[in-house]
Amino acid sequence: MKIRKWASVFLLICMLPALILPAGATQTETSDLPEAGAAETAEPVQTETPADSQQQEGFSVRQFAASGDIFTTEPRAAILIELNTDTVLYELDADEKNYPASLTKIMTCMLALEYGNLDDILTVREENLQNLHESGSTSGLLPGEQMRLEDMLYCLMLESANESCNVIAEYISGSVETFVELMNQTARDLGCTGTHFVNPHGLHDEEHYTTARDMAKITMKALENETFRTITGSASYDLPATNLQEGRTIHTTNRLMLNTAASGFYYSKASGIKTGFHTPAQCCLASTADNGNLRQLVIILGAPLEWNEDAGIYIYRNFPEAINLFEYGFNHFSISTVMSTLYPVAEVQVNQSAGAQTVALAPVQEVRTLIDKDFDPKEVVLDVSLPNKTVDAPVEAGQVLGSVTVTYHGMVLGRSDLAAITTISRSEITHRADSTKAYVETNWWKWLFGILLTGAALVVAYILVMQLLRRRNRRRKVAARRRALELQKRKQRLRDFHIDE
């Protein structure tokens, strides 16, 4: 009976781990849930809302200045773009259709550079000189005259030669009409929605129009070509002799680039690109200017042609209004560093460190962006994202441990990874201790099972030992009784023997 009782106890003890283990496993899963949640919360909550997810990347002008604060005489349309950041700094009726006049030649030059060979020889035909306005700009090219494409492009962009447009159009596409189709297709490909070309030179036609924004897109595309920048950025060019004419020097029509008394509008920061004028279009201009910090593009359409009674001359208002617009941009905006790689912006706790308990994190990339004159550095917000609140040593300098987003008034100015600025070595003693502790915490059920199993084994061993001892004692007692009985029997036999004698 006792053996059965102890066997039942032993069986119950052995079943305990099986009963406890499922509960332990369930508890482990539940306890993991808060840890997963903690890992998610360790990442800073995103400040973006569904509406904010459409935030523009980079600086943008919230409200344009009044035209009266910039222009002396207001043009029909204008746009000012900072080219380093592709930011519109100012616009005036930029999507209104206007006549571009000779700004059309920007497209003509761009296509000639894309599809032509600068060393090819072009021949002027009699037909190329027809249907041009008698007072239109020209380089005086003659029928039968032969000229390299590169030289003809200088005539096109500096002297604004109308006849060169027809020669180039036939050279590229075989006919002027086919070339004009290419111009329109290219404009559509560039996203121009308010542009339609009828000819390659820009002489007036009711169906020949563009917008300031579209012309900016075309010009920005053309400026990607280095040869285009070289040609349009030249104030003058020595035109070689041809088979029919002597060599001569030609000059740009962009007075912003001409440092002469006759210019009257020289602007040292300006370079390129093209002027345009006819009576319906009035004065047009596409030009760039650089002050070493900003690189700006101005498109002006429909600036007035004014008669100056005192000087007895006409004043092309596209030049002074372009200067006004350039100066507005230079005086109100700049590109500045809003987050430097030299200054830490966050820190992370380091586990098992042999030295410092935290490591500072600094941006990997500096964030430079366009800002306006009212920019307040105190309004800059750094949204730091750290996947983990702590990190285990060792930590290497330059190791990426997070990221940061720079915002200003809801605009995302830039982003950068965050990296450790120092190296932190690991304490091996702490590492081993933490590893042991972590192992125990992770595998606690194994330890409990082991303890219970060991206890059960000890109980069983104790029972077995006690059983053995009891059996031994019983055997001893039985043997002692047998010896006592045997002795008693002997004594009785001795007594019986003596009586018989």
C-alpha positions in Angstrom: 0.0 0.0 0.0 2.8 2.4 0.9 4.6 1.7 -2.3 1.4 2.4 -4.3 1.0 5.7 -2.4 4.5 6.8 -3.1 4.2 5.8 -6.7 1.1 8.0 -7.1 2.9 10.9 -5.5 5.8 10.4 -7.9 3.5 10.3 -10.9 1.8 13.5 -9.8 5.2 15.2 -9.4 6.2 14.1 -12.9 3.0 15.5 -14.3 3.5 18.9 -12.8 5.9 20.2 -15.5 3.5 19.1 -18.2 0.7 21.0 -16.4 2.8 24.1 -15.8 4.5 24.2 -19.2 1.5 25.1 -21.4 0.6 27.9 -18.9 4.2 29.1 -19.1 4.1 29.0 -22.8 0.9 31.0 -23.0 2.3 33.5 -20.5 5.5 33.9 -22.6 3.5 34.7 -25.7 1.4 37.3 -23.8 4.4 38.9 -22.2 6.0 39.2 -25.7 3.1 41.3 -26.9 3.9 44.3 -24.7 7.6 44.0 -25.8 6.5 44.2 -29.4 4.4 47.1 -28.6 7.4 48.7 -26.8 9.6 48.2 -29.9 7.0 50.0 -32.0 6.7 52.8 -29.4 10.5 53.1 -29.4 10.2 54.5 -32.8 9.0 58.1 -32.4 5.4 58.6 -33.4 5.2 60.0 -36.9 4.0 63.6 -36.9 2.5 63.2 -40.4 -1.2 62.9 -40.6 -2.9 61.6 -43.8 -3.2 65.2 -44.9 0.5 65.8 -44.2 1.5 62.8 -46.2 1.3 65.0 -49.3 3.9 67.4 -47.9 6.2 68.9 -50.5 9.8 67.9 -50.2 11.9 71.1 -49.8 11.2 74.8 -49.3 8.3 76.4 -51.1 7.1 80.0 -51.2 3.8 80.2 -49.5 2.8 83.6 -50.8 4.3 85.6 -53.7 5.1 89.2 -53.4 2.9 91.9 -55.0 4.0 92.8 -58.5 4.2 96.4 -57.5 6.8 95.5 -54.9 9.1 94.2 -57.7 8.3 95.7 -61.1 8.5 99.3 -62.2 6.3 98.5 -65.2 4.4 95.2 -64.9 4.9 92.6 -67.7 2.1 90.4 -68.9 3.6 87.4 -67.4 6.8 86.4 -65.5 8.3 83.6 -63.5 11.4 83.4 -61.3 12.9 80.0 -60.6 15.9 79.1 -58.4 17.7 76.4 -60.5 19.7 74.7 -57.8 16.4 73.7 -56.0 13.9 74.0 -58.9 11.9 76.3 -56.6 9.5 78.9 -58.0 10.3 82.1 -56.1 7.8 84.3 -57.9 5.3 84.1 -60.6 2.9 86.5 -62.3 0.2 85.0 -64.6 2.7 82.3 -65.4 0.0 80.1 -67.0 -1.5 82.7 -69.2 -0.9 82.3 -73.0 1.4 84.9 -74.6 3.4 85.3 -77.7 7.0 84.2 -77.1 8.6 86.0 -80.2 12.2 84.9 -80.5 12.2 82.9 -77.3 10.9 80.3 -79.7 14.5 79.9 -80.8 15.4 78.3 -77.5 13.5 75.2 -78.6 15.0 75.4 -82.1 18.5 75.5 -80.7 17.8 72.7 -78.2 16.5 70.3 -80.9 19.4 71.2 -83.2 21.9 70.2 -80.5 20.0 67.0 -79.7 19.6 65.8 -83.3 22.4 67.5 -85.2 26.2 67.4 -85.5 28.0 70.6 -84.8 30.6 70.1 -87.5 28.0 69.4 -90.3 28.0 72.0 -93.1 24.6 73.6 -93.7 23.8 75.3 -97.0 21.4 78.3 -97.1 18.7 78.0 -99.8 16.8 80.9 -101.4 13.6 79.5 -99.9 15.0 79.8 -96.4 15.0 83.6 -96.8 11.4 83.9 -97.9 8.3 84.7 -95.8 10.4 86.5 -93.2 9.6 89.9 -91.8 11.6 92.6 -93.6 12.5 94.3 -90.3 13.1 91.0 -88.5 16.4 90.1 -86.9 19.0 88.6 -89.3 22.6 87.6 -89.7 22.5 88.5 -93.3 23.0 85.0 -94.6 23.1 84.6 -98.4 21.6 82.0 -100.7 24.3 79.3 -101.3 26.3 80.3 -98.2 27.7 77.3 -96.3 28.3 77.3 -92.6 28.9 74.8 -89.8 25.9 74.0 -87.6 27.8 75.3 -84.6 28.4 78.7 -86.2 24.8 78.9 -87.4 23.6 78.3 -83.8 25.7 81.3 -82.7 23.9 83.4 -85.4 20.6 81.9 -84.1 21.1 82.6 -80.4 23.2 85.8 -80.4 22.0 87.8 -83.4 18.6 86.0 -83.3 18.8 85.3 -87.1 15.4 84.3 -88.4 16.7 82.8 -91.6 19.0 80.4 -89.7 15.9 78.8 -88.1 14.6 77.7 -91.5 18.0 76.3 -92.5 18.3 74.4 -89.3 14.7 73.1 -89.4 15.2 71.6 -92.9 18.6 70.2 -91.8 17.1 68.4 -88.8 13.7 67.3 -90.1 13.7 67.7 -93.9 11.2 70.5 -93.8 10.1 73.4 -91.6 6.6 71.8 -91.2 8.0 68.5 -89.9 10.4 70.3 -87.6 7.5 72.3 -86.1 5.7 69.0 -85.4 8.9 67.9 -83.5 8.8 71.2 -81.6 5.3 70.7 -80.5 5.8 67.0 -79.6 8.9 67.9 -77.5 6.9 70.6 -75.7 4.2 68.1 -74.9 6.8 65.6 -73.6 8.2 68.3 -71.3 4.7 68.8 -69.8 4.0 72.1 -71.6 0.2 72.5 -71.6 -0.2 76.0 -72.9 2.3 76.0 -75.8 1.7 75.7 -79.6 4.4 76.5 -82.2 3.7 77.3 -85.8 7.2 78.2 -86.9 10.8 77.8 -85.7 11.7 81.5 -85.3 8.7 83.1 -83.4 7.6 85.6 -86.0 4.0 86.5 -85.2 1.1 84.1 -85.7 -2.1 84.1 -83.7 -1.6 80.3 -83.2 2.0 80.6 -82.0 1.9 81.0 -78.2 3.3 79.7 -74.9 3.2 80.5 -71.2 5.9 81.7 -68.8 5.8 78.4 -67.0 6.1 76.4 -70.2 8.9 78.5 -71.5 10.7 77.9 -68.2 10.4 74.2 -68.6 11.8 74.4 -72.1 14.7 76.6 -71.1 15.6 74.4 -68.1 15.7 71.4 -70.3 17.9 73.3 -72.8 20.2 74.4 -70.0 21.1 70.7 -69.3 23.1 70.8 -72.5 26.6 72.2 -71.9 27.0 73.5 -75.5 23.7 75.3 -75.2 25.0 77.0 -72.0 28.3 77.9 -73.8 26.5 79.4 -76.9 23.9 81.4 -75.0 26.3 82.5 -72.3 28.6 84.2 -74.9 28.4 87.9 -75.1 30.1 87.8 -78.5 31.5 85.3 -81.0 34.0 85.5 -83.8 32.1 84.1 -86.8 34.5 82.4 -89.2 34.6 83.3 -92.9 32.3 81.3 -95.2 32.4 80.6 -98.9 30.5 83.9 -99.5 31.4 86.2 -96.6 34.3 87.4 -94.5 34.6 86.5 -90.9 33.1 89.0 -88.4 32.3 89.4 -84.7 28.7 89.1 -83.6 27.2 90.2 -80.3 24.3 89.0 -78.1 21.1 90.9 -78.0 20.9 90.3 -74.3 21.9 93.7 -72.9 22.2 92.3 -69.4 25.5 90.7 -70.7 26.9 93.6 -72.6 29.2 95.8 -70.5 29.1 98.7 -72.9 27.8 102.3 -72.7 25.3 101.5 -75.4 23.8 98.6 -73.3 22.5 100.7 -70.4 21.4 97.5 -68.6 24.6 95.6 -67.9 24.1 93.2 -65.0 27.2 91.4 -63.9 25.4 88.4 -62.4 23.6 87.6 -65.7 24.4 85.1 -68.3 22.4 83.8 -71.4 19.9 83.0 -72.8 17.6 84.7 -75.3 15.7 87.9 -76.0 12.5 88.3 -78.1 10.5 91.1 -79.5 7.8 91.9 -82.0 4.9 94.4 -81.6 2.2 91.9 -80.5 4.5 90.0 -78.1 6.3 93.2 -76.8 9.6 92.6 -75.0 10.4 89.1 -73.9 13.5 87.7 -72.1 14.8 84.4 -70.8 18.0 84.9 -68.7 19.9 83.4 -65.8 21.9 85.1 -63.1 24.1 83.8 -60.3 25.4 85.4 -57.2 27.5 82.5 -55.9 24.7 81.2 -53.7 21.5 81.2 -55.9 21.3 80.5 -59.6 18.1 82.0 -60.9 16.1 81.8 -64.2 13.8 84.6 -65.2 11.2 84.4 -67.9 9.5 87.7 -68.9 6.7 87.9 -71.5 5.1 91.1 -72.7 7.1 93.7 -71.0 6.4 97.1 -72.6 8.5 99.0 -75.1 8.6 102.5 -73.7 9.6 105.7 -75.5 11.9 107.9 -73.4 11.2 111.5 -74.4 14.3 112.9 -72.7 16.7 110.4 -74.2 14.8 110.2 -77.5 15.1 106.4 -77.5 12.9 103.3 -76.9 13.5 101.4 -73.6 13.0 97.7 -73.7 11.5 97.1 -70.3 12.3 93.4 -70.3 15.9 94.2 -69.2 15.2 96.5 -66.2 12.3 94.3 -65.0 14.5 91.2 -65.2 17.0 93.0 -63.0 14.3 93.9 -60.6 13.1 90.3 -60.4 16.7 88.9 -60.1 17.4 91.4 -57.2 14.2 90.5 -55.5 15.3 86.8 -55.5 18.8 87.6 -54.3 17.6 89.9 -51.6 14.8 87.7 -50.2 16.2 84.1 -50.5 19.4 82.2 -50.0 20.6 78.6 -49.7 21.7 77.8 -46.2 22.6 74.9 -44.0 19.7 74.0 -41.7 21.2 70.9 -40.2 25.0 70.3 -39.9 26.9 67.0 -39.7 29.0 68.6 -36.9 26.3 68.7 -34.2 24.7 65.6 -32.6 20.9 65.7 -32.5 20.1 62.5 -30.5 21.7 59.8 -28.3 21.1 56.1 -27.6 21.7 54.1 -24.4 24.4 51.5 -24.8 24.1 48.2 -23.1 27.2 46.2 -21.9 29.4 49.2 -22.4 33.0 49.3 -21.1 32.9 53.1 -21.0 30.2 55.6 -21.8 26.6 54.5 -21.2 25.2 56.5 -24.1 26.4 57.3 -27.6 25.7 60.6 -29.4 24.2 60.5 -32.9 24.9 63.1 -35.6 23.5 63.4 -39.2 25.4 61.7 -41.9 24.3 64.2 -44.6 24.1 67.9 -44.1 20.8 69.5 -45.1 21.1 72.6 -47.2 18.0 74.2 -48.5 16.5 77.4 -49.8 15.2 79.7 -47.1 13.6 83.2 -47.2 14.7 86.3 -45.3 12.1 85.7 -42.6 13.5 82.2 -41.9 13.6 81.5 -38.1 16.0 78.7 -37.1 14.0 78.3 -33.9 11.1 77.1 -36.0 13.1 74.2 -37.4 11.8 70.8 -36.1 14.0 67.7 -36.1 11.9 64.5 -36.1 14.2 61.8 -34.8 13.4 58.2 -35.5 15.3 55.5 -33.5 14.3 51.9 -34.3 15.6 50.9 -30.8 15.9 53.0 -27.6 19.0 51.0 -26.6 21.8 49.2 -28.5 24.3 46.6 -27.4 28.0 47.3 -27.4 30.3 47.3 -29.3 29.3 50.4 -31.3 31.4 51.6 -34.2 31.8 55.3 -35.1 29.7 55.9 -38.2 27.3 53.0 -37.4 23.8 54.1 -38.5 21.4 53.8 -35.6 18.5 56.0 -36.7 17.3 58.8 -39.0 16.1 62.4 -38.8 13.6 64.5 -40.8 14.0 68.3 -40.9 10.7 70.2 -41.1 9.9 73.9 -41.1 6.3 75.1 -40.9 5.1 71.7 -42.1 7.5 71.5 -45.0 10.0 68.7 -45.2 13.4 70.4 -45.8 15.5 67.2 -45.9 16.3 63.9 -44.4 19.5 62.1 -43.1 20.6 59.0 -41.4 21.9 59.3 -37.9 25.2 57.6 -37.0 27.3 57.2 -33.9 30.0 59.8 -33.5 32.3 57.6 -31.3 33.3 54.0 -30.9 32.2 52.2 -27.7 33.8 48.9 -26.7 32.0 46.1 -24.9 32.5 44.9 -21.3 33.0 41.2 -21.6 32.0 40.6 -17.9 28.8 42.6 -18.3 28.2 40.9 -21.6 28.4 37.4 -20.1 26.3 38.3 -17.1 23.6 39.8 -19.3 23.8 36.8 -21.6 23.3 34.5 -18.7 20.5 36.6 -17.3 18.8 36.8 -20.7 19.1 33.1 -21.2 17.6 32.4 -17.8 14.8 34.9 -18.4 14.1 33.5 -21.8 14.2 29.9 -20.8 12.7 30.1 -17.3 10.4 27.2 -17.9 13.4 24.9 -18.6 14.9 25.9 -15.3 11.5 25.3 -13.5 11.2 21.9 -15.2 14.7 21.0 -14.2 14.2 22.0 -10.6 10.9 20.0 -10.4 12.5 17.0 -12.1 15.5 17.2 -9.8 13.1 17.4 -6.8 11.1 14.5 -8.1 14.3 12.5 -8.5 15.4 13.3 -5.0 12.0 12.3 -3.6 12.1 9.0 -5.5 15.6 8.4 -4.4 14.6 9.2 -0.8 11.7 6.8 -1.0 13.9 4.1 -2.5 16.6 4.6 0.1 14.0 4.5 2.9 12.4 1.4 1.5 15.8 -0.3 1.4 16.6 0.8 4.9 13.2 -0.5 6.1 13.7 -3.9 4.4 17.2 -4.1 5.8 15.8 -3.4 9.3 13.0 -5.9 8.8 15.5 -8.5 7.7 17.7 -7.7 10.7 14.7 -8.0 13.1 13.6 -11.3 11.4 17.2 -12.6 11.7 17.4 -11.5 15.3 14.1 -13.2 16.1 15.3 -16.4 14.4 18.5 -16.3 16.3 16.6 -15.7 19.5 14.2 -18.6 18.8 17.1 -20.8 17.9 18.9 -19.9 21.1 15.7 -20.5 23.0 15.4 -23.9 21.3 18.9 -24.8 22.2 18.4 -23.8 25.8 15.3 -25.9 25.9 17.1 -28.9 24.5 19.9 -28.4 27.1 17.3 -28.3 29.8 15.6 -31.4 28.4 18.9 -33.2 28.2 19.8 -32.5 31.8 16.4 -33.7 33.1 16.8 -37.0 31.2 20.1 -37.6 32.9 
